[in-house]
Amino acid sequence: MTDVVDSDELLRRMHRARGCALEERRAWLARSEELRPTDPEGSREAAVRTVAYEAVLRVLDEVLTPGRHSG
């Protein structure tokens, strides 16, 4: 990364990243449910991706709102 950004721009980027991660989590969750009856292996793979995006969301939530999501 060669650009220098101020803290406001960094926060905007993290909020955008959180929004993207939320959409991806929703999409993979829907795909997992859709594939469950016909493609169990594909459903499991989609479920794993869902969990990965949930982890990303937890990290971004903690960075953006420290302490609110602990417990």
C-alpha positions as CSV (number, residue, x, y, z in Angstrom):
1,M,0.0,0.0,0.0
2,T,1.6,3.2,-1.1
3,D,-1.1,5.7,-0.3
4,V,-1.1,7.6,2.9
5,V,-4.6,7.9,4.3
6,D,-6.0,9.8,7.3
7,S,-7.9,8.2,10.1
8,D,-11.3,9.2,8.7
9,E,-10.5,7.5,5.3
10,L,-9.3,4.4,7.1
11,L,-12.5,4.2,9.1
12,R,-14.6,4.6,5.9
13,R,-12.6,1.8,4.3
14,M,-13.1,-0.5,7.3
15,H,-16.9,0.3,7.3
16,R,-17.0,-0.5,3.6
17,A,-15.0,-3.8,4.2
18,R,-17.5,-4.7,7.0
19,G,-20.4,-4.1,4.6
20,C,-18.8,-6.3,1.9
21,A,-18.1,-9.0,4.5
22,L,-21.7,-8.9,5.7
23,E,-23.0,-9.3,2.1
24,E,-20.6,-12.2,1.4
25,R,-21.6,-13.9,4.7
26,R,-25.3,-13.6,3.7
27,A,-24.6,-14.9,0.2
28,W,-22.6,-17.9,1.4
29,L,-25.2,-18.7,4.0
30,A,-28.0,-18.7,1.4
31,R,-25.9,-20.8,-0.9
32,S,-25.2,-23.3,1.9
33,E,-28.9,-23.6,2.6
34,E,-29.7,-23.8,-1.2
35,L,-27.2,-26.6,-1.8
36,R,-28.1,-28.7,1.3
37,P,-30.7,-31.0,-0.3
38,T,-28.8,-31.6,-3.6
39,D,-25.1,-31.1,-2.9
40,P,-24.1,-31.8,0.7
41,E,-20.3,-31.3,0.0
42,G,-21.0,-28.0,-1.7
43,S,-23.2,-27.0,1.2
44,R,-20.4,-27.8,3.7
45,E,-17.9,-25.7,1.7
46,A,-20.3,-22.8,1.6
47,A,-20.9,-23.2,5.4
48,V,-17.1,-23.0,5.9
49,R,-16.9,-19.8,3.9
50,T,-19.8,-18.4,6.0
51,V,-17.9,-19.1,9.2
52,A,-14.8,-17.4,7.7
53,Y,-16.8,-14.2,6.9
54,E,-18.3,-14.3,10.4
55,A,-14.8,-14.2,11.8
56,V,-13.9,-11.3,9.6
57,L,-17.1,-9.5,10.9
58,R,-16.2,-10.1,14.5
59,V,-12.7,-8.7,14.0
60,L,-14.0,-5.6,12.2
61,D,-16.7,-5.1,14.8
62,E,-14.1,-5.1,17.5
63,V,-11.9,-2.7,15.7
64,L,-14.8,-0.3,14.8
65,T,-16.6,-0.5,18.2
66,P,-14.1,-1.8,20.8
67,G,-15.6,-3.7,23.7
68,R,-19.2,-3.6,22.5
69,H,-19.1,-7.2,21.3
70,S,-17.1,-8.8,24.0
71,G,-18.6,-11.5,26.1
